Amino acid sequence: MKVTVIGTGYVGLVTGACLAEMGNHVVCLDVDARKIRVLEEGGIPIHEPGLEAIVARNRAAGRLQFTTDVAASVAHGTLQFIGVGTPPDEDGSADMQYVLAAARSIGRHMTDYKVVVDKSTVPIGTADRVRAVIAEELAARGMADTAFAVVSNPEFLKEGAAVEDCMRPDRIVIGADDERAILLMRALYQPFMRQSDRLQLMDLRSAEFTKYAANAMLATRISFMNELARLAERVGADIEQVRRGIGSDPRIGKHFLYAGTGYGGSCFPKDVKALIHIGREHGVELQVLDAVESANERQKHVLVDKVVARFGADLAGRTFALWGLAFKPDTDDMREAPSRVVVDALLARGARVRAYDPVAADEARRVLGDRPGLEFAASAADAAQGADALLLVTEWKEFRTPDFDGLKTALKQPLVFDGRNIWDPALLAQMGFEYHGIGRAGG
């Protein structure tokens, strides 16, 4: 099938590459000429495991192309995927300017039947707005009778595992009211469902709502466990043992029950805010989500609170090693990353921060800037050398079993703040470390 994907960011690029991998001829459009140039030269503008190989393979096979030519892109695909960003506006709502601009471009250039697919995370009712914008453009061109359909097909991609999620989806949500569009979407996704039919057909607004509801539920689980972790420390319980106990209940499950330094990234923070905003627009106060957001913002300060409890409020003259900058492993995404709050708070108290991340260092330099007291180390060992303590913020695999003997020698004192509970407190205590975790007795 011929497919156009508008937007070559995280969602658009992964979607386009995976559709090409299944034999479709995909054209990816972006108005950012620099980004297109990088892709045409074989580069990848984001870090995502497996993506570079799949893009290179399909470019070489001629199934995946990149362009800034809007007219040619609209002419190419019967299926027009909109995969542009929907960043949060000042009031927490999703900024729809890029989605609607993409829709207008389609309306200005289409000459035959198109299925316009909202792949971006969009507010409930966006399909109606996209349909109206396209109809307006067609009417202005004297082509009001040109048939088209709008479909909601939200993405459920985890950063760090997006290619796997796209190639082996656990569900494919399609919101549509046009039979021809439904047939085309079924045909497009059939190769992804050889073993079982995971396509869920629903109305447009329910499909749009499903994406927000999914992210809000996952964010709720995270904040709930972080709340319990705060209580666990006070009552002398270990949140890791509690997690295993409740996670073994099939009604609860094991996923997203890890206490830590809060969630970040491109999805959970903005989608929770957007859903709260949608609720208020319709006179519904989503009190649980208000609490989820509040708990998450507080949790991002938990490591610094522990540092202050240990060293005092004035951290001048102290140097802290920080392992992990990206909001999660296997990505270079620094959006809403807890590390940003940690770095800001430590620097504000006069401390120096020596940070290391195996992938996100360049993006962190861009986001955090050149600031007095902040330096970036070339390795985890270099970050720890001569530091007063180590703060672990992102649970990269290489941090799970470090050289603890070397770490003990490198630090001024054997003191660690484990923001992701990846280390065994008893083992570290036996090795002579002072250990502080999240929700762990004495932590």
C-alpha positions as a Markdown table, in Angstrom:
| # | Residue | x | y | z |
|---|---|---|---|---|
| 1 | Met | 0.0 | 0.0 | 0.0 |
| 2 | Lys | 1.1 | 3.6 | -0.5 |
| 3 | Val | 1.3 | 5.5 | 2.8 |
| 4 | Thr | 2.3 | 9.0 | 3.7 |
| 5 | Val | 3.5 | 9.8 | 7.2 |
| 6 | Ile | 3.5 | 13.5 | 8.2 |
| 7 | Gly | 6.1 | 14.2 | 10.8 |
| 8 | Thr | 9.4 | 12.4 | 11.3 |
| 9 | Gly | 9.7 | 12.7 | 15.1 |
| 10 | Tyr | 9.4 | 9.8 | 17.5 |
| 11 | Val | 5.9 | 8.6 | 16.4 |
| 12 | Gly | 6.1 | 9.4 | 12.7 |
| 13 | Leu | 9.5 | 7.9 | 12.1 |
| 14 | Val | 8.9 | 4.6 | 14.0 |
| 15 | Thr | 5.5 | 4.2 | 12.3 |
| 16 | Gly | 6.8 | 4.9 | 8.8 |
| 17 | Ala | 9.8 | 2.6 | 9.2 |
| 18 | Cys | 7.7 | -0.3 | 10.5 |
| 19 | Leu | 5.0 | 0.1 | 7.8 |
| 20 | Ala | 7.8 | 0.0 | 5.2 |
| 21 | Glu | 9.2 | -3.1 | 6.8 |
| 22 | Met | 5.9 | -4.8 | 6.1 |
| 23 | Gly | 6.3 | -4.1 | 2.4 |
| 24 | Asn | 4.4 | -0.8 | 2.1 |
| 25 | His | 5.8 | 2.1 | 0.1 |
| 26 | Val | 6.1 | 4.9 | 2.7 |
| 27 | Val | 6.9 | 8.6 | 2.2 |
| 28 | Cys | 7.8 | 10.5 | 5.3 |
| 29 | Leu | 7.2 | 14.2 | 5.2 |
| 30 | Asp | 8.6 | 16.9 | 7.4 |
| 31 | Val | 8.8 | 20.7 | 7.1 |
| 32 | Asp | 12.1 | 20.6 | 9.0 |
| 33 | Ala | 14.7 | 20.4 | 6.1 |
| 34 | Arg | 17.5 | 19.8 | 8.5 |
| 35 | Lys | 15.8 | 16.7 | 9.9 |
| 36 | Ile | 15.1 | 15.4 | 6.4 |
| 37 | Arg | 18.7 | 16.0 | 5.4 |
| 38 | Val | 19.9 | 14.0 | 8.3 |
| 39 | Leu | 17.6 | 11.1 | 7.4 |
| 40 | Glu | 18.5 | 11.2 | 3.8 |
| 41 | Glu | 22.2 | 11.0 | 4.8 |
| 42 | Gly | 21.5 | 7.8 | 6.8 |
| 43 | Gly | 21.3 | 9.5 | 10.2 |
| 44 | Ile | 18.6 | 9.1 | 12.9 |
| 45 | Pro | 17.5 | 12.2 | 14.8 |
| 46 | Ile | 16.4 | 10.2 | 17.9 |
| 47 | His | 17.9 | 7.3 | 19.8 |
| 48 | Glu | 15.7 | 4.2 | 19.7 |
| 49 | Pro | 17.0 | 0.7 | 19.7 |
| 50 | Gly | 16.7 | -1.1 | 16.4 |
| 51 | Leu | 15.4 | 2.0 | 14.5 |
| 52 | Glu | 18.5 | 2.8 | 12.6 |
| 53 | Ala | 18.8 | -0.6 | 11.1 |
| 54 | Ile | 15.1 | -0.8 | 10.0 |
| 55 | Val | 15.3 | 2.7 | 8.5 |
| 56 | Ala | 18.5 | 1.8 | 6.6 |
| 57 | Arg | 17.1 | -1.5 | 5.3 |
| 58 | Asn | 13.9 | 0.0 | 4.0 |
| 59 | Arg | 15.6 | 3.1 | 2.4 |
| 60 | Ala | 18.0 | 0.7 | 0.6 |
| 61 | Ala | 15.0 | -1.3 | -0.6 |
| 62 | Gly | 13.3 | 1.8 | -1.9 |
| 63 | Arg | 10.3 | 1.4 | 0.4 |
| 64 | Leu | 11.0 | 4.3 | 2.7 |
| 65 | Gln | 11.6 | 7.9 | 1.4 |
| 66 | Phe | 12.0 | 11.3 | 3.1 |
| 67 | Thr | 10.9 | 14.6 | 1.7 |
| 68 | Thr | 9.9 | 18.2 | 2.4 |
| 69 | Asp | 7.6 | 18.2 | -0.7 |
| 70 | Val | 4.1 | 18.6 | 0.6 |
| 71 | Ala | 2.2 | 18.2 | -2.7 |
| 72 | Ala | 4.1 | 15.1 | -3.7 |
| 73 | Ser | 3.6 | 13.5 | -0.3 |
| 74 | Val | -0.2 | 14.1 | -0.3 |
| 75 | Ala | -0.4 | 12.8 | -3.9 |
| 76 | His | 1.5 | 9.7 | -2.9 |
| 77 | Gly | -0.5 | 8.0 | -0.1 |
| 78 | Thr | -4.1 | 6.9 | 0.0 |
| 79 | Leu | -3.4 | 6.6 | 3.7 |
| 80 | Gln | -2.2 | 9.9 | 5.2 |
| 81 | Phe | -0.9 | 9.5 | 8.7 |
| 82 | Ile | -0.5 | 12.6 | 10.9 |
| 83 | Gly | 2.3 | 11.9 | 13.4 |
| 84 | Val | 3.3 | 15.4 | 14.4 |
| 85 | Gly | 3.9 | 16.7 | 17.9 |
| 86 | Thr | 1.1 | 17.9 | 20.3 |
| 87 | Pro | 3.2 | 19.7 | 23.0 |
| 88 | Pro | 1.5 | 21.0 | 26.1 |
| 89 | Asp | 0.2 | 24.6 | 25.9 |
| 90 | Glu | 0.5 | 27.0 | 28.9 |
| 91 | Asp | -2.9 | 25.9 | 30.3 |
| 92 | Gly | -2.0 | 22.2 | 30.0 |
| 93 | Ser | -4.0 | 21.6 | 26.9 |
| 94 | Ala | -2.5 | 19.9 | 23.9 |
| 95 | Asp | -1.2 | 22.4 | 21.3 |
| 96 | Met | -3.1 | 21.4 | 18.1 |
| 97 | Gln | -1.5 | 23.8 | 15.6 |
| 98 | Tyr | 0.8 | 21.2 | 14.0 |
| 99 | Val | -2.0 | 18.6 | 13.6 |
| 100 | Leu | -4.4 | 21.1 | 12.1 |
| 101 | Ala | -1.6 | 22.5 | 9.8 |
| 102 | Ala | -1.0 | 19.0 | 8.6 |
| 103 | Ala | -4.7 | 18.5 | 7.9 |
| 104 | Arg | -4.9 | 21.8 | 6.0 |
| 105 | Ser | -1.9 | 20.7 | 3.9 |
| 106 | Ile | -3.8 | 17.5 | 3.0 |
| 107 | Gly | -6.9 | 19.5 | 2.1 |
| 108 | Arg | -5.0 | 21.9 | -0.1 |
| 109 | His | -3.4 | 19.2 | -2.2 |
| 110 | Met | -5.6 | 16.1 | -2.3 |
| 111 | Thr | -7.3 | 15.3 | -5.6 |
| 112 | Asp | -8.8 | 11.9 | -4.8 |
| 113 | Tyr | -10.0 | 9.7 | -1.9 |
| 114 | Lys | -7.8 | 9.8 | 1.2 |
| 115 | Val | -7.9 | 8.3 | 4.6 |
| 116 | Val | -6.5 | 10.8 | 7.1 |
| 117 | Val | -5.2 | 8.9 | 10.1 |
| 118 | Asp | -4.7 | 10.8 | 13.4 |
| 119 | Lys | -1.6 | 8.9 | 14.9 |
| 120 | Ser | -0.6 | 11.7 | 17.2 |
| 121 | Thr | -2.0 | 11.8 | 20.7 |
| 122 | Val | -4.9 | 14.3 | 20.3 |
| 123 | Pro | -7.8 | 15.6 | 22.5 |
| 124 | Ile | -11.2 | 14.0 | 22.2 |
| 125 | Gly | -13.0 | 15.5 | 19.3 |
| 126 | Thr | -9.9 | 16.1 | 17.2 |
| 127 | Ala | -11.2 | 14.0 | 14.3 |
| 128 | Asp | -14.1 | 16.3 | 13.9 |
| 129 | Arg | -11.8 | 19.3 | 13.8 |
| 130 | Val | -9.5 | 17.6 | 11.3 |
| 131 | Arg | -12.5 | 16.7 | 9.1 |
| 132 | Ala | -13.8 | 20.3 | 9.2 |
| 133 | Val | -10.4 | 21.8 | 8.3 |
| 134 | Ile | -10.0 | 19.5 | 5.3 |
| 135 | Ala | -13.6 | 20.1 | 4.2 |
| 136 | Glu | -12.9 | 23.8 | 4.4 |
| 137 | Glu | -9.8 | 23.6 | 2.2 |
| 138 | Leu | -11.6 | 21.4 | -0.3 |
| 139 | Ala | -14.5 | 23.8 | -0.5 |
| 140 | Ala | -12.1 | 26.8 | -1.1 |
| 141 | Arg | -10.7 | 24.9 | -4.1 |
| 142 | Gly | -14.2 | 24.1 | -5.5 |
| 143 | Met | -13.7 | 20.4 | -4.6 |
| 144 | Ala | -16.3 | 20.0 | -1.8 |
| 145 | Asp | -17.6 | 16.7 | -3.3 |
| 146 | Thr | -14.1 | 15.0 | -3.0 |
| 147 | Ala | -14.5 | 12.0 | -0.6 |
| 148 | Phe | -12.3 | 11.4 | 2.3 |
| 149 | Ala | -12.4 | 9.8 | 5.7 |
| 150 | Val | -10.8 | 10.6 | 9.1 |
| 151 | Val | -9.6 | 7.8 | 11.3 |
| 152 | Ser | -8.2 | 7.8 | 14.9 |
| 153 | Asn | -5.4 | 5.3 | 15.3 |
| 154 | Pro | -3.5 | 6.1 | 18.5 |
| 155 | Glu | 0.0 | 4.9 | 19.1 |
| 156 | Phe | 1.0 | 2.8 | 22.1 |
| 157 | Leu | 4.8 | 2.9 | 21.7 |
| 158 | Lys | 7.2 | 2.8 | 24.7 |
| 159 | Glu | 10.3 | 4.7 | 24.2 |
| 160 | Gly | 13.2 | 2.3 | 24.3 |
| 161 | Ala | 11.0 | -0.5 | 22.9 |
| 162 | Ala | 9.1 | 1.3 | 20.2 |
| 163 | Val | 10.1 | -0.8 | 17.2 |
| 164 | Glu | 9.2 | -4.0 | 19.0 |
| 165 | Asp | 5.9 | -2.4 | 20.1 |
| 166 | Cys | 5.1 | -1.4 | 16.6 |
| 167 | Met | 6.0 | -4.7 | 14.9 |
| 168 | Arg | 4.3 | -6.8 | 17.6 |
| 169 | Pro | 1.5 | -4.7 | 18.9 |
| 170 | Asp | -0.6 | -6.0 | 21.9 |
| 171 | Arg | -3.6 | -4.0 | 20.4 |
| 172 | Ile | -4.4 | -1.9 | 17.4 |
| 173 | Val | -7.1 | 0.7 | 18.2 |
| 174 | Ile | -9.1 | 2.0 | 15.2 |
| 175 | Gly | -11.7 | 4.7 | 15.6 |
| 176 | Ala | -13.6 | 5.0 | 12.3 |
| 177 | Asp | -17.1 | 5.5 | 10.8 |
| 178 | Asp | -16.3 | 4.9 | 7.1 |
| 179 | Glu | -16.5 | 1.3 | 5.8 |
| 180 | Arg | -13.9 | 1.9 | 3.0 |
| 181 | Ala | -11.5 | 3.4 | 5.5 |
| 182 | Ile | -12.0 | 0.5 | 7.9 |
| 183 | Leu | -11.2 | -2.1 | 5.1 |
| 184 | Leu | -8.0 | -0.2 | 4.2 |
| 185 | Met | -6.9 | 0.0 | 7.8 |
| 186 | Arg | -7.6 | -3.7 | 8.3 |
| 187 | Ala | -5.5 | -4.5 | 5.2 |
| 188 | Leu | -2.7 | -2.3 | 6.4 |
| 189 | Tyr | -2.4 | -3.9 | 9.8 |
| 190 | Gln | -3.2 | -7.5 | 8.8 |
| 191 | Pro | 0.5 | -8.4 | 8.5 |
| 192 | Phe | 1.0 | -7.3 | 12.1 |
| 193 | Met | -1.6 | -9.8 | 13.3 |
| 194 | Arg | -0.7 | -13.1 | 11.8 |
| 195 | Gln | -1.2 | -15.0 | 15.0 |
| 196 | Ser | -4.3 | -13.3 | 16.4 |
| 197 | Asp | -6.6 | -10.5 | 15.5 |
| 198 | Arg | -5.7 | -7.6 | 17.9 |
| 199 | Leu | -7.6 | -4.9 | 16.1 |
| 200 | Gln | -10.1 | -3.1 | 18.2 |
| 201 | Leu | -12.7 | -1.2 | 16.2 |
| 202 | Met | -14.6 | 1.6 | 18.0 |
| 203 | Asp | -16.0 | 5.1 | 17.4 |
| 204 | Leu | -13.7 | 8.0 | 16.9 |
| 205 | Arg | -14.0 | 9.7 | 20.2 |
| 206 | Ser | -13.6 | 6.5 | 22.2 |
| 207 | Ala | -10.4 | 5.8 | 20.2 |
| 208 | Glu | -9.1 | 9.2 | 21.0 |
| 209 | Phe | -10.0 | 8.8 | 24.7 |
| 210 | Thr | -8.4 | 5.4 | 24.9 |
| 211 | Lys | -4.9 | 6.8 | 24.4 |
| 212 | Tyr | -5.3 | 9.3 | 27.2 |
| 213 | Ala | -6.9 | 6.8 | 29.5 |
| 214 | Ala | -4.1 | 4.3 | 29.0 |
| 215 | Asn | -1.3 | 6.8 | 29.8 |
| 216 | Ala | -3.3 | 8.3 | 32.7 |
| 217 | Met | -3.7 | 4.8 | 34.2 |
| 218 | Leu | 0.0 | 4.0 | 34.0 |
| 219 | Ala | 1.0 | 7.3 | 35.4 |
| 220 | Thr | -1.5 | 6.7 | 38.3 |
| 221 | Arg | 0.2 | 3.4 | 39.1 |
| 222 | Ile | 3.6 | 5.1 | 39.3 |
| 223 | Ser | 2.4 | 7.9 | 41.5 |
| 224 | Phe | 0.5 | 5.5 | 43.7 |
| 225 | Met | 3.6 | 3.4 | 44.4 |
| 226 | Asn | 5.6 | 6.5 | 45.0 |
| 227 | Glu | 3.1 | 7.6 | 47.6 |
| 228 | Leu | 3.2 | 4.2 | 49.2 |
| 229 | Ala | 7.0 | 4.4 | 49.2 |
| 230 | Arg | 6.9 | 7.6 | 51.3 |
| 231 | Leu | 4.8 | 5.9 | 53.8 |
| 232 | Ala | 6.9 | 2.7 | 53.8 |
| 233 | Glu | 9.9 | 4.6 | 54.9 |
| 234 | Arg | 8.0 | 6.1 | 57.9 |
| 235 | Val | 6.6 | 2.7 | 59.0 |
| 236 | Gly | 9.7 | 0.7 | 58.5 |
| 237 | Ala | 8.5 | -1.4 | 55.5 |
| 238 | Asp | 10.4 | -2.1 | 52.2 |
| 239 | Ile | 8.4 | -1.0 | 49.2 |
| 240 | Glu | 10.2 | -3.5 | 47.0 |
| 241 | Gln | 8.9 | -6.4 | 49.1 |
| 242 | Val | 5.4 | -4.7 | 49.0 |
| 243 | Arg | 5.7 | -4.4 | 45.2 |
| 244 | Arg | 6.4 | -8.1 | 44.8 |
| 245 | Gly | 3.6 | -9.0 | 47.1 |
| 246 | Ile | 0.9 | -7.0 | 45.4 |
| 247 | Gly | 2.3 | -7.5 | 41.9 |
| 248 | Ser | 1.7 | -11.3 | 42.2 |
| 249 | Asp | -2.0 | -10.6 | 42.4 |
| 250 | Pro | -3.3 | -11.1 | 38.8 |
| 251 | Arg | -5.9 | -8.4 | 39.4 |
| 252 | Ile | -3.0 | -5.9 | 39.9 |
| 253 | Gly | -0.1 | -7.3 | 37.8 |
| 254 | Lys | 3.6 | -6.4 | 38.0 |
| 255 | His | 3.9 | -3.6 | 35.5 |
| 256 | Phe | 4.5 | 0.1 | 36.4 |
| 257 | Leu | 4.7 | -0.6 | 40.2 |
| 258 | Tyr | 8.3 | 0.5 | 40.7 |
| 259 | Ala | 8.9 | 3.4 | 43.1 |
| 260 | Gly | 11.4 | 5.9 | 42.0 |
| 261 | Thr | 12.1 | 9.5 | 41.3 |
| 262 | Gly | 8.9 | 10.1 | 39.3 |
| 263 | Tyr | 7.8 | 9.8 | 35.7 |
| 264 | Gly | 8.9 | 12.0 | 32.8 |
| 265 | Gly | 9.2 | 11.8 | 29.0 |
| 266 | Ser | 7.1 | 13.0 | 26.1 |
| 267 | Cys | 3.8 | 11.3 | 27.0 |
| 268 | Phe | 2.7 | 10.8 | 30.6 |
| 269 | Pro | 3.3 | 14.4 | 31.9 |
| 270 | Lys | 1.6 | 16.1 | 29.0 |
| 271 | Asp | -1.2 | 13.6 | 28.6 |
| 272 | Val | -2.2 | 13.7 | 32.2 |
| 273 | Lys | -2.2 | 17.5 | 32.0 |
| 274 | Ala | -4.3 | 17.4 | 28.8 |
| 275 | Leu | -6.8 | 15.0 | 30.3 |
| 276 | Ile | -7.2 | 17.2 | 33.4 |
| 277 | His | -7.7 | 20.2 | 31.1 |
| 278 | Ile | -10.3 | 18.3 | 29.0 |
| 279 | Gly | -12.2 | 17.4 | 32.1 |
| 280 | Arg | -12.3 | 21.0 | 33.3 |
| 281 | Glu | -13.5 | 22.1 | 29.9 |
| 282 | His | -16.5 | 19.7 | 30.3 |
| 283 | Gly | -17.1 | 20.5 | 34.0 |
| 284 | Val | -15.5 | 17.3 | 35.4 |
| 285 | Glu | -12.8 | 17.6 | 38.0 |
| 286 | Leu | -10.5 | 14.6 | 37.7 |
| 287 | Gln | -9.4 | 14.6 | 41.3 |
| 288 | Val | -7.4 | 11.4 | 41.1 |
| 289 | Leu | -5.3 | 12.8 | 38.2 |
| 290 | Asp | -4.8 | 16.1 | 40.0 |
| 291 | Ala | -3.3 | 14.0 | 42.8 |
| 292 | Val | -1.2 | 11.9 | 40.3 |
| 293 | Glu | 0.4 | 15.0 | 38.9 |
| 294 | Ser | 1.0 | 16.6 | 42.3 |
| 295 | Ala | 2.6 | 13.4 | 43.6 |
| 296 | Asn | 4.8 | 13.1 | 40.6 |
| 297 | Glu | 6.1 | 16.7 | 40.9 |
| 298 | Arg | 6.9 | 16.1 | 44.6 |
| 299 | Gln | 8.6 | 12.8 | 43.9 |
| 300 | Lys | 11.1 | 14.4 | 41.5 |
| 301 | His | 12.6 | 16.2 | 44.6 |
| 302 | Val | 12.9 | 13.0 | 46.7 |
| 303 | Leu | 16.6 | 12.4 | 46.1 |
| 304 | Val | 17.6 | 16.0 | 46.8 |
| 305 | Asp | 15.4 | 15.9 | 50.0 |
| 306 | Lys | 17.4 | 12.8 | 51.1 |
| 307 | Val | 20.7 | 14.5 | 50.2 |
| 308 | Val | 19.7 | 17.6 | 52.3 |
| 309 | Ala | 18.6 | 15.4 | 55.2 |
| 310 | Arg | 22.1 | 13.8 | 55.1 |
| 311 | Phe | 24.3 | 16.8 | 54.4 |
| 312 | Gly | 22.2 | 19.8 | 55.4 |
| 313 | Ala | 20.7 | 22.6 | 53.3 |
| 314 | Asp | 23.9 | 24.3 | 52.3 |
| 315 | Leu | 25.7 | 22.0 | 49.8 |
| 316 | Ala | 28.5 | 24.5 | 48.8 |
| 317 | Gly | 31.8 | 22.7 | 48.4 |
| 318 | Arg | 30.1 | 19.3 | 47.8 |
| 319 | Thr | 30.3 | 17.4 | 44.6 |
| 320 | Phe | 27.7 | 14.8 | 43.6 |
| 321 | Ala | 28.0 | 12.2 | 40.9 |
| 322 | Leu | 24.8 | 11.6 | 39.0 |
| 323 | Trp | 24.3 | 8.5 | 37.0 |
| 324 | Gly | 21.5 | 8.7 | 34.4 |
| 325 | Leu | 20.0 | 11.8 | 32.7 |
| 326 | Ala | 17.4 | 10.5 | 30.3 |
| 327 | Phe | 13.9 | 10.1 | 31.7 |
| 328 | Lys | 14.2 | 6.3 | 31.2 |
| 329 | Pro | 16.8 | 3.8 | 29.8 |
| 330 | Asp | 17.3 | 3.2 | 26.1 |
| 331 | Thr | 16.4 | 6.7 | 25.1 |
| 332 | Asp | 18.0 | 10.1 | 24.9 |
| 333 | Asp | 14.8 | 11.9 | 25.7 |
| 334 | Met | 15.2 | 14.6 | 28.3 |
| 335 | Arg | 11.7 | 15.9 | 28.3 |
| 336 | Glu | 10.3 | 16.3 | 31.8 |
| 337 | Ala | 13.2 | 14.1 | 33.0 |
| 338 | Pro | 13.6 | 13.9 | 36.9 |
| 339 | Ser | 17.3 | 14.5 | 36.4 |
| 340 | Arg | 16.5 | 18.1 | 35.4 |
| 341 | Val | 14.9 | 18.8 | 38.7 |
| 342 | Val | 17.7 | 17.0 | 40.6 |
| 343 | Val | 20.4 | 19.0 | 38.8 |
| 344 | Asp | 18.6 | 22.3 | 39.3 |
| 345 | Ala | 18.0 | 21.7 | 43.0 |
| 346 | Leu | 21.6 | 20.6 | 43.7 |
| 347 | Leu | 23.1 | 23.6 | 41.8 |
| 348 | Ala | 20.7 | 26.0 | 43.5 |
| 349 | Arg | 22.1 | 24.8 | 46.9 |
| 350 | Gly | 25.7 | 25.4 | 45.9 |
| 351 | Ala | 26.7 | 21.9 | 45.0 |
| 352 | Arg | 28.7 | 20.8 | 42.0 |
| 353 | Val | 27.2 | 18.0 | 39.8 |
| 354 | Arg | 29.2 | 15.6 | 37.7 |
| 355 | Ala | 26.8 | 13.7 | 35.5 |
| 356 | Tyr | 27.0 | 10.7 | 33.2 |
| 357 | Asp | 24.5 | 9.1 | 30.8 |
| 358 | Pro | 25.5 | 6.4 | 28.2 |
| 359 | Val | 23.3 | 8.0 | 25.5 |
| 360 | Ala | 21.7 | 11.2 | 26.6 |
| 361 | Ala | 24.7 | 13.4 | 27.4 |
| 362 | Asp | 24.5 | 15.5 | 24.2 |
| 363 | Glu | 20.8 | 16.1 | 24.6 |
| 364 | Ala | 21.3 | 16.9 | 28.3 |
| 365 | Arg | 24.0 | 19.5 | 27.3 |
| 366 | Arg | 21.5 | 21.1 | 25.0 |
| 367 | Val | 18.7 | 21.1 | 27.5 |
| 368 | Leu | 20.6 | 21.9 | 30.7 |
| 369 | Gly | 23.0 | 24.3 | 29.0 |
| 370 | Asp | 26.5 | 25.4 | 30.0 |
| 371 | Arg | 26.0 | 26.2 | 33.7 |
| 372 | Pro | 28.5 | 26.8 | 36.5 |
| 373 | Gly | 28.9 | 23.8 | 38.7 |
| 374 | Leu | 27.7 | 21.3 | 36.1 |
| 375 | Glu | 30.0 | 19.0 | 34.2 |
| 376 | Phe | 29.5 | 15.9 | 32.1 |
| 377 | Ala | 31.7 | 12.9 | 32.6 |
| 378 | Ala | 32.9 | 10.5 | 29.9 |
| 379 | Ser | 32.1 | 7.4 | 32.0 |
| 380 | Ala | 30.3 | 6.3 | 35.2 |
| 381 | Ala | 33.6 | 5.8 | 36.9 |
| 382 | Asp | 34.8 | 9.3 | 36.0 |
| 383 | Ala | 31.6 | 10.8 | 37.4 |
| 384 | Ala | 32.1 | 9.2 | 40.7 |
| 385 | Gln | 35.8 | 10.1 | 41.2 |
| 386 | Gly | 36.1 | 12.3 | 44.2 |
| 387 | Ala | 32.4 | 12.9 | 44.7 |
| 388 | Asp | 30.8 | 13.2 | 48.1 |
| 389 | Ala | 28.0 | 10.8 | 47.1 |
| 390 | Leu | 26.5 | 9.1 | 44.1 |
| 391 | Leu | 22.9 | 9.7 | 43.0 |
| 392 | Leu | 21.4 | 7.1 | 40.6 |
| 393 | Val | 18.5 | 8.6 | 38.6 |
| 394 | Thr | 18.1 | 6.5 | 35.5 |
| 395 | Glu | 18.3 | 2.7 | 35.7 |
| 396 | Trp | 20.5 | 1.9 | 32.7 |
| 397 | Lys | 21.6 | -1.7 | 32.5 |
| 398 | Glu | 25.2 | -0.9 | 32.9 |
| 399 | Phe | 24.5 | 0.6 | 36.3 |
| 400 | Arg | 22.9 | -2.6 | 37.7 |
| 401 | Thr | 26.2 | -4.4 | 38.6 |
| 402 | Pro | 28.9 | -1.8 | 38.7 |
| 403 | Asp | 32.4 | -2.3 | 40.2 |
| 404 | Phe | 31.3 | -1.6 | 43.7 |
| 405 | Asp | 34.9 | -2.0 | 45.0 |
| 406 | Gly | 36.1 | 0.6 | 42.5 |
| 407 | Leu | 33.1 | 2.8 | 43.3 |
| 408 | Lys | 33.9 | 2.7 | 47.0 |
| 409 | Thr | 37.5 | 3.8 | 46.3 |
| 410 | Ala | 36.4 | 6.5 | 43.9 |
| 411 | Leu | 33.9 | 8.2 | 46.2 |
| 412 | Lys | 35.1 | 10.4 | 49.1 |
| 413 | Gln | 32.8 | 8.2 | 51.3 |
| 414 | Pro | 30.9 | 5.1 | 50.4 |
| 415 | Leu | 27.5 | 6.8 | 50.1 |
| 416 | Val | 24.8 | 6.1 | 47.5 |
| 417 | Phe | 21.3 | 7.4 | 46.8 |
| 418 | Asp | 19.5 | 4.8 | 44.7 |
| 419 | Gly | 16.7 | 6.6 | 43.0 |
| 420 | Arg | 15.4 | 3.4 | 41.2 |
| 421 | Asn | 16.0 | 0.8 | 43.9 |
| 422 | Ile | 18.2 | -1.3 | 41.6 |
| 423 | Trp | 20.7 | -2.3 | 44.2 |
| 424 | Asp | 20.4 | -4.6 | 47.2 |
| 425 | Pro | 20.6 | -2.6 | 50.4 |
| 426 | Ala | 21.9 | -5.6 | 52.4 |
| 427 | Leu | 24.6 | -6.4 | 49.9 |
| 428 | Leu | 25.8 | -2.8 | 49.9 |
| 429 | Ala | 25.7 | -2.5 | 53.7 |
| 430 | Gln | 27.9 | -5.7 | 53.8 |
| 431 | Met | 30.3 | -4.0 | 51.5 |
| 432 | Gly | 30.5 | -0.9 | 53.7 |
| 433 | Phe | 28.2 | 1.4 | 51.8 |
| 434 | Glu | 25.7 | 3.8 | 53.3 |
| 435 | Tyr | 22.6 | 3.2 | 51.2 |
| 436 | His | 19.5 | 5.4 | 50.7 |
| 437 | Gly | 16.8 | 4.1 | 48.5 |
| 438 | Ile | 13.2 | 4.9 | 47.8 |
| 439 | Gly | 10.7 | 3.6 | 50.2 |
| 440 | Arg | 13.1 | 1.3 | 52.0 |
| 441 | Ala | 13.5 | 1.1 | 55.7 |
| 442 | Gly | 16.1 | 3.5 | 57.0 |
| 443 | Gly | 16.4 | 4.9 | 53.4 |
